[in-house]
């Protein structure tokens, strides 16, 4: 299990999850601002990829099935 995954599973009140989503939204806005400026073609492609990655990370965090969010127990991939 990744360290971040362990921290999110232990995040009973959802504060870590909300902070991460907020930080990612700030990063997303900053990257989108950079996209609106003059960039080389390669830099523009890099920025687009970064925006897509941040958007995907936000979506994962928003749909993450953790006890604090869903009220349901989390099933480990290793549990039988």
N, CA, C and O atoms as a printed pandas DataFrame, in Angstrom:
     atom_number atom_name residue_name chain_id  residue_number  x_coord  y_coord  z_coord
0              1         N          UNK        A               1    0.843   -1.174    0.000
1              2        CA          UNK        A               1    0.000    0.000    0.000
2              3         C          UNK        A               1    0.893    1.243    0.000
3              4         O          UNK        A               1    1.912    1.283    0.689
4              5         N          UNK        A               2    0.514    2.222   -0.753
5              6        CA          UNK        A               2    1.270    3.463   -0.807
6              7         C          UNK        A               2    1.047    4.278    0.459
7              8         O          UNK        A               2    0.004    4.170    1.103
8              9         N          UNK        A               3    2.024    5.083    0.806
9             10        CA          UNK        A               3    1.932    5.923    1.988
10            11         C          UNK        A               3    0.701    6.832    1.918
11            12         O          UNK        A               3   -0.017    6.977    2.907
12            13         N          UNK        A               4    0.460    7.436    0.766
13            14        CA          UNK        A               4   -0.699    8.316    0.609
14            15         C          UNK        A               4   -1.997    7.532    0.765
15            16         O          UNK        A               4   -2.954    8.019    1.367
16            17         N          UNK        A               5   -2.026    6.343    0.231
17            18        CA          UNK        A               5   -3.217    5.506    0.361
18            19         C          UNK        A               5   -3.496    5.189    1.829
19            20         O          UNK        A               5   -4.644    5.225    2.272
20            21         N          UNK        A               6   -2.445    4.881    2.574
21            22        CA          UNK        A               6   -2.603    4.607    4.007
22            23         C          UNK        A               6   -3.120    5.837    4.740
23            24         O          UNK        A               6   -3.987    5.727    5.607
24            25         N          UNK        A               7   -2.593    7.003    4.397
25            26        CA          UNK        A               7   -3.033    8.240    5.046
26            27         C          UNK        A               7   -4.490    8.535    4.717
27            28         O          UNK        A               7   -5.241    8.985    5.582
28            29         N          UNK        A               8   -4.896    8.287    3.478
29            30        CA          UNK        A               8   -6.287    8.523    3.105
30            31         C          UNK        A               8   -7.227    7.551    3.803
31            32         O          UNK        A               8   -8.336    7.922    4.188
32            33         N          UNK        A               9   -6.790    6.316    3.966
33            34        CA          UNK        A               9   -7.615    5.340    4.678
34            35         C          UNK        A               9   -7.760    5.712    6.153
35            36         O          UNK        A               9   -8.780    5.413    6.774
36            37         N          UNK        A              10   -6.748    6.358    6.707
37            38        CA          UNK        A              10   -6.783    6.768    8.109
38            39         C          UNK        A              10   -7.471    8.126    8.298
39            40         O          UNK        A              10   -7.681    8.554    9.433
40            41         N          UNK        A              11   -7.813    8.785    7.234
41            42        CA          UNK        A              11   -8.409   10.126    7.251
42            43         C          UNK        A              11   -9.910   10.029    7.551
43            44         O          UNK        A              11  -10.736   10.152    6.646
44            45         N          UNK        A              12  -10.248    9.812    8.798
45            46        CA          UNK        A              12  -11.637    9.542    9.195
46            47         C          UNK        A              12  -12.577   10.721    8.984
47            48         O          UNK        A              12  -13.761   10.520    8.715
48            49         N          UNK        A              13  -12.074   11.950    9.101
49            50        CA          UNK        A              13  -12.959   13.105    8.942
50            51         C          UNK        A              13  -12.926   13.700    7.532
51            52         O          UNK        A              13  -13.653   14.652    7.245
52            53         N          UNK        A              14  -12.091   13.148    6.655
53            54        CA          UNK        A              14  -12.028   13.608    5.270
54            55         C          UNK        A              14  -11.230   14.877    5.061
55            56         O          UNK        A              14  -11.217   15.418    3.956
56            57         N          UNK        A              15  -10.562   15.367    6.098
57            58        CA          UNK        A              15   -9.834   16.635    5.975
58            59         C          UNK        A              15   -8.647   16.535    5.018
59            60         O          UNK        A              15   -8.395   17.462    4.248
60            61         N          UNK        A              16   -7.926   15.431    5.059
61            62        CA          UNK        A              16   -6.788   15.260    4.145
62            63         C          UNK        A              16   -7.280   15.209    2.702
63            64         O          UNK        A              16   -6.698   15.840    1.819
64            65         N          UNK        A              17   -8.329   14.473    2.471
65            66        CA          UNK        A              17   -8.898   14.340    1.133
66            67         C          UNK        A              17   -9.338   15.712    0.613
67            68         O          UNK        A              17   -9.050   16.058   -0.533
68            69         N          UNK        A              18  -10.029   16.490    1.438
69            70        CA          UNK        A              18  -10.464   17.832    1.026
70            71         C          UNK        A              18   -9.271   18.739    0.744
71            72         O          UNK        A              18   -9.291   19.511   -0.214
72            73         N          UNK        A              19   -8.228   18.648    1.579
73            74        CA          UNK        A              19   -7.035   19.479    1.362
74            75         C          UNK        A              19   -6.355   19.119    0.048
75            76         O          UNK        A              19   -5.959   20.001   -0.713
76            77         N          UNK        A              20   -6.221   17.822   -0.218
77            78        CA          UNK        A              20   -5.593   17.390   -1.472
78            79         C          UNK        A              20   -6.399   17.863   -2.681
79            80         O          UNK        A              20   -5.827   18.339   -3.662
80            81         N          UNK        A              21   -7.708   17.736   -2.612
81            82        CA          UNK        A              21   -8.548   18.189   -3.722
82            83         C          UNK        A              21   -8.396   19.696   -3.914
83            84         O          UNK        A              21   -8.300   20.171   -5.045
84            85         N          UNK        A              22   -8.374   20.444   -2.822
85            86        CA          UNK        A              22   -8.174   21.896   -2.913
86            87         C          UNK        A              22   -6.835   22.251   -3.530
87            88         O          UNK        A              22   -6.755   23.117   -4.402
88            89         N          UNK        A              23   -5.781   21.579   -3.076
89            90        CA          UNK        A              23   -4.445   21.823   -3.633
90            91         C          UNK        A              23   -4.401   21.501   -5.124
91            92         O          UNK        A              23   -3.796   22.229   -5.912
92            93         N          UNK        A              24   -5.047   20.405   -5.497
93            94        CA          UNK        A              24   -5.062   20.016   -6.911
94            95         C          UNK        A              24   -5.866   21.011   -7.750
95            96         O          UNK        A              24   -5.495   21.299   -8.888
96            97         N          UNK        A              25   -6.954   21.534   -7.204
97            98        CA          UNK        A              25   -7.714   22.554   -7.934
98            99         C          UNK        A              25   -6.878   23.813   -8.148
99           100         O          UNK        A              25   -6.929   24.417   -9.219
100          101         N          UNK        A              26   -6.110   24.211   -7.137
101          102        CA          UNK        A              26   -5.225   25.370   -7.287
102          103         C          UNK        A              26   -4.183   25.120   -8.373
103          104         O          UNK        A              26   -3.923   25.992   -9.202
104          105         N          UNK        A              27   -3.595   23.940   -8.366
105          106        CA          UNK        A              27   -2.609   23.580   -9.383
106          107         C          UNK        A              27   -3.245   23.580  -10.769
107          108         O          UNK        A              27   -2.652   24.060  -11.735
108          109         N          UNK        A              28   -4.446   23.041  -10.853
109          110        CA          UNK        A              28   -5.172   22.985  -12.121
110          111         C          UNK        A              28   -5.408   24.398  -12.673
111          112         O          UNK        A              28   -5.221   24.634  -13.866
112          113         N          UNK        A              29   -5.812   25.322  -11.823
113          114        CA          UNK        A              29   -6.033   26.707  -12.253
114          115         C          UNK        A              29   -4.739   27.362  -12.709
115          116         O          UNK        A              29   -4.718   28.087  -13.704
116          117         N          UNK        A              30   -3.664   27.106  -11.979
117          118        CA          UNK        A              30   -2.361   27.667  -12.354
118          119         C          UNK        A              30   -1.914   27.144  -13.724
119          120         O          UNK        A              30   -1.426   27.903  -14.561
120          121         N          UNK        A              31   -2.088   25.837  -13.936
121          122        CA          UNK        A              31   -1.702   25.240  -15.220
122          123         C          UNK        A              31   -2.563   25.772  -16.355
123          124         O          UNK        A              31   -2.059   26.043  -17.445
124          125         N          UNK        A              32   -3.850   25.922  -16.109
125          126        CA          UNK        A              32   -4.736   26.453  -17.148
126          127         C          UNK        A              32   -4.384   27.895  -17.491
127          128         O          UNK        A              32   -4.502   28.316  -18.642
128          129         N          UNK        A              33   -3.948   28.653  -16.478
129          130        CA          UNK        A              33   -3.483   30.011  -16.736
130          131         C          UNK        A              33   -2.250   30.012  -17.621
131          132         O          UNK        A              33   -2.117   30.848  -18.516
132          133         N          UNK        A              34   -1.348   29.073  -17.370
133          134        CA          UNK        A              34   -0.154   28.959  -18.216
134          135         C          UNK        A              34   -0.517   28.549  -19.636
135          136         O          UNK        A              34    0.134   28.967  -20.594
136          137         N          UNK        A              35   -1.550   27.735  -19.769
137          138        CA          UNK        A              35   -1.981   27.310  -21.114
138          139         C          UNK        A              35   -2.465   28.496  -21.947
139          140         O          UNK        A              35   -2.328   28.489  -23.170
140          141         N          UNK        A              36   -3.030   29.516  -21.294
141          142        CA          UNK        A              36   -3.568   30.681  -22.007
142          143         C          UNK        A              36   -2.478   31.632  -22.482
143          144         O          UNK        A              36   -2.749   32.555  -23.251
144          145         N          UNK        A              37   -1.249   31.412  -22.029
145          146        CA          UNK        A              37   -0.152   32.282  -22.432
146          147         C          UNK        A              37    0.565   31.694  -23.640
147          148         O          UNK        A              37    0.319   30.555  -24.037
148          149         N          UNK        A              38    1.436   32.477  -24.200
149          150        CA          UNK        A              38    2.219   32.022  -25.349
150          151         C          UNK        A              38    3.202   30.953  -24.887
151          152         O          UNK        A              38    3.988   31.175  -23.966
152          153         N          UNK        A              39    3.151   29.800  -25.530
153          154        CA          UNK        A              39    4.039   28.688  -25.217
154          155         C          UNK        A              39    4.525   28.054  -26.510
155          156         O          UNK        A              39    3.882   28.151  -27.555
156          157         N          UNK        A              40    5.660   27.413  -26.414
157          158        CA          UNK        A              40    6.109   26.611  -27.548
158          159         C          UNK        A              40    5.136   25.439  -27.690
159          160         O          UNK        A              40    4.402   25.112  -26.757
160          161         N          UNK        A              41    5.141   24.828  -28.840
161          162        CA          UNK        A              41    4.252   23.695  -29.075
162          163         C          UNK        A              41    4.503   22.578  -28.066
163          164         O          UNK        A              41    3.559   21.990  -27.537
164          165         N          UNK        A              42    5.773   22.287  -27.801
165          166        CA          UNK        A              42    6.084   21.202  -26.872
166          167         C          UNK        A              42    5.664   21.552  -25.440
167          168         O          UNK        A              42    5.185   20.686  -24.708
168          169         N          UNK        A              43    5.838   22.805  -25.043
169          170        CA          UNK        A              43    5.425   23.228  -23.697
170          171         C          UNK        A              43    3.899   23.169  -23.565
171          172         O          UNK        A              43    3.377   22.778  -22.521
172          173         N          UNK        A              44    3.197   23.554  -24.614
173          174        CA          UNK        A              44    1.736   23.504  -24.606
174          175         C          UNK        A              44    1.244   22.062  -24.414
175          176         O          UNK        A              44    0.316   21.811  -23.645
176          177         N          UNK        A              45    1.869   21.138  -25.114
177          178        CA          UNK        A              45    1.505   19.721  -24.985
178          179         C          UNK        A              45    1.794   19.225  -23.568
179          180         O          UNK        A              45    0.997   18.486  -22.990
180          181         N          UNK        A              46    2.929   19.632  -23.014
181          182        CA          UNK        A              46    3.266   19.256  -21.630
182          183         C          UNK        A              46    2.222   19.788  -20.652
183          184         O          UNK        A              46    1.785   19.068  -19.755
184          185         N          UNK        A              47    1.829   21.032  -20.823
185          186        CA          UNK        A              47    0.840   21.639  -19.932
186          187         C          UNK        A              47   -0.515   20.952  -20.054
187          188         O          UNK        A              47   -1.197   20.733  -19.053
188          189         N          UNK        A              48   -0.902   20.612  -21.279
189          190        CA          UNK        A              48   -2.164   19.893  -21.473
190          191         C          UNK        A              48   -2.136   18.552  -20.747
191          192         O          UNK        A              48   -3.112   18.168  -20.103
192          193         N          UNK        A              49   -1.032   17.853  -20.851
193          194        CA          UNK        A              49   -0.884   16.575  -20.163
194          195         C          UNK        A              49   -0.941   16.742  -18.659
195          196         O          UNK        A              49   -1.539   15.923  -17.961
196          197         N          UNK        A              50   -0.323   17.798  -18.157
197          198        CA          UNK        A              50   -0.342   18.057  -16.715
198          199         C          UNK        A              50   -1.759   18.362  -16.241
199          200         O          UNK        A              50   -2.175   17.884  -15.185
200          201         N          UNK        A              51   -2.501   19.148  -17.008
201          202        CA          UNK        A              51   -3.891   19.457  -16.648
202          203         C          UNK        A              51   -4.720   18.175  -16.636
203          204         O          UNK        A              51   -5.530   17.969  -15.732
204          205         N          UNK        A              52   -4.526   17.330  -17.615
205          206        CA          UNK        A              52   -5.272   16.063  -17.661
206          207         C          UNK        A              52   -4.930   15.178  -16.464
207          208         O          UNK        A              52   -5.815   14.545  -15.888
208          209         N          UNK        A              53   -3.673   15.133  -16.096
209          210        CA          UNK        A              53   -3.246   14.313  -14.956
210          211         C          UNK        A              53   -3.849   14.840  -13.654
211          212         O          UNK        A              53   -4.317   14.058  -12.826
212          213         N          UNK        A              54   -3.839   16.151  -13.472
213          214        CA          UNK        A              54   -4.403   16.746  -12.263
214          215         C          UNK        A              54   -5.916   16.518  -12.224
215          216         O          UNK        A              54   -6.471   16.208  -11.169
216          217         N          UNK        A              55   -6.574   16.669  -13.356
217          218        CA          UNK        A              55   -8.017   16.423  -13.431
218          219         C          UNK        A              55   -8.337   14.982  -13.059
219          220         O          UNK        A              55   -9.299   14.727  -12.334
220          221         N          UNK        A              56   -7.548   14.049  -13.544
221          222        CA          UNK        A              56   -7.749   12.635  -13.215
222          223         C          UNK        A              56   -7.528   12.388  -11.728
223          224         O          UNK        A              56   -8.266   11.619  -11.112
224          225         N          UNK        A              57   -6.526   13.029  -11.149
225          226        CA          UNK        A              57   -6.254   12.858   -9.719
226          227         C          UNK        A              57   -7.415   13.384   -8.883
227          228         O          UNK        A              57   -7.791   12.761   -7.890
228          229         N          UNK        A              58   -7.983   14.514   -9.268
229          230        CA          UNK        A              58   -9.143   15.060   -8.558
230          231         C          UNK        A              58  -10.312   14.093   -8.649
231          232         O          UNK        A              58  -10.994   13.848   -7.653
232          233         N          UNK        A              59  -10.550   13.544   -9.827
233          234        CA          UNK        A              59  -11.654   12.599  -10.003
234          235         C          UNK        A              59  -11.469   11.362   -9.136
235          236         O          UNK        A              59  -12.429   10.869   -8.544
236          237         N          UNK        A              60  -10.254   10.865   -9.059
237          238        CA          UNK        A              60   -9.980    9.689   -8.222
238          239         C          UNK        A              60  -10.270   10.012   -6.763
239          240         O          UNK        A              60  -10.929    9.234   -6.074
240          241         N          UNK        A              61   -9.784   11.151   -6.289
241          242        CA          UNK        A              61  -10.012   11.526   -4.896
242          243         C          UNK        A              61  -11.495   11.754   -4.606
243          244         O          UNK        A              61  -11.972   11.427   -3.519
244          245         N          UNK        A              62  -12.216   12.308   -5.561
245          246        CA          UNK        A              62  -13.637   12.562   -5.351
246          247         C          UNK        A              62  -14.453   11.270   -5.301
247          248         O          UNK        A              62  -15.490   11.216   -4.640
248          249         N          UNK        A              63  -13.995   10.248   -5.988
249          250        CA          UNK        A              63  -14.761    9.001   -6.027
250          251         C          UNK        A              63  -14.162    7.920   -5.138
251          252         O          UNK        A              63  -14.656    6.793   -5.104
252          253         N          UNK        A              64  -13.105    8.263   -4.424
253          254        CA          UNK        A              64  -12.423    7.303   -3.575
254          255         C          UNK        A              64  -13.368    6.754   -2.514
255          256         O          UNK        A              64  -14.058    7.516   -1.837
256          257         N          UNK        A              65  -13.399    5.448   -2.371
257          258        CA          UNK        A              65  -14.270    4.782   -1.419
258          259         C          UNK        A              65  -13.521    4.568   -0.112
259          260         O          UNK        A              65  -12.938    3.511    0.129
260          261         N          UNK        A              66  -13.555    5.607    0.732
261          262        CA          UNK        A              66  -12.930    5.491    2.046
262          263         C          UNK        A              66  -14.016    5.607    3.102
263          264         O          UNK        A              66  -15.043    6.239    2.852
264          265         N          UNK        A              67  -13.822    5.020    4.271
265          266        CA          UNK        A              67  -14.854    5.037    5.302
266          267         C          UNK        A              67  -15.382    6.421    5.638
267          268         O          UNK        A              67  -16.585    6.585    5.843
268          269         N          UNK        A              68  -14.507    7.422    5.698
269          270        CA          UNK        A              68  -14.948    8.767    6.066
270          271         C          UNK        A              68  -15.877    9.350    5.022
271          272         O          UNK        A              68  -16.708   10.205    5.330
272          273         N          UNK        A              69  -15.742    8.890    3.787
273          274        CA          UNK        A              69  -16.543    9.425    2.703
274          275         C          UNK        A              69  -17.821    8.626    2.523
275          276         O          UNK        A              69  -18.897    9.204    2.364
276          277         N          UNK        A              70  -17.717    7.314    2.547
277          278        CA          UNK        A              70  -18.862    6.484    2.203
278          279         C          UNK        A              70  -19.560    5.855    3.394
279          280         O          UNK        A              70  -20.705    5.417    3.284
280          281         N          UNK        A              71  -18.880    5.806    4.531
281          282        CA          UNK        A              71  -19.447    5.134    5.685
282          283         C          UNK        A              71  -19.379    3.621    5.583
283          284         O          UNK        A              71  -19.901    2.919    6.450
284          285         N          UNK        A              72  -18.752    3.115    4.550
285          286        CA          UNK        A              72  -18.647    1.687    4.309
286          287         C          UNK        A              72  -17.209    1.236    4.553
287          288         O          UNK        A              72  -16.278    2.017    4.360
288          289         N          UNK        A              73  -17.020   -0.006    4.971
289          290        CA          UNK        A              73  -15.651   -0.508    5.138
290          291         C          UNK        A              73  -14.961   -0.650    3.796
291          292         O          UNK        A              73  -15.600   -0.875    2.768
292          293         N          UNK        A              74  -13.654   -0.514    3.823
293          294        CA          UNK        A              74  -12.847   -0.646    2.614
294          295         C          UNK        A              74  -12.363   -2.071    2.512
295          296         O          UNK        A              74  -11.840   -2.632    3.475
296          297         N          UNK        A              75  -12.537   -2.652    1.347
297          298        CA          UNK        A              75  -12.056   -4.007    1.121
298          299         C          UNK        A              75  -10.664   -3.937    0.527
299          300         O          UNK        A              75  -10.451   -3.303   -0.507
300          301         N          UNK        A              76   -9.741   -4.575    1.168
301          302        CA          UNK        A              76   -8.373   -4.639    0.681
302          303         C          UNK        A              76   -8.299   -5.642   -0.451
303          304         O          UNK        A              76   -9.034   -6.630   -0.465
304          305         N          UNK        A              77   -7.415   -5.391   -1.398
305          306        CA          UNK        A              77   -7.207   -6.330   -2.499
306          307         C          UNK        A              77   -6.677   -7.651   -1.982
307          308         O          UNK        A              77   -6.857   -8.687   -2.622
308          309         N          UNK        A              78   -6.024   -7.625   -0.825
309          310        CA          UNK        A              78   -5.442   -8.823   -0.263
310          311         C          UNK        A              78   -6.380   -9.559    0.680
311          312         O          UNK        A              78   -6.061  -10.663    1.122
312          313         N          UNK        A              79   -7.542   -8.968    1.001
313          314        CA          UNK        A              79   -8.461   -9.632    1.919
314          315         C          UNK        A              79   -9.207  -10.745    1.206
315          316         O          UNK        A              79   -9.422  -10.694   -0.005
316          317         N          UNK        A              80   -9.596  -11.745    1.972
317          318        CA          UNK        A              80  -10.253  -12.901    1.365
318          319         C          UNK        A              80  -11.722  -12.896    1.649
319          320         O          UNK        A              80  -12.438  -13.798    1.214
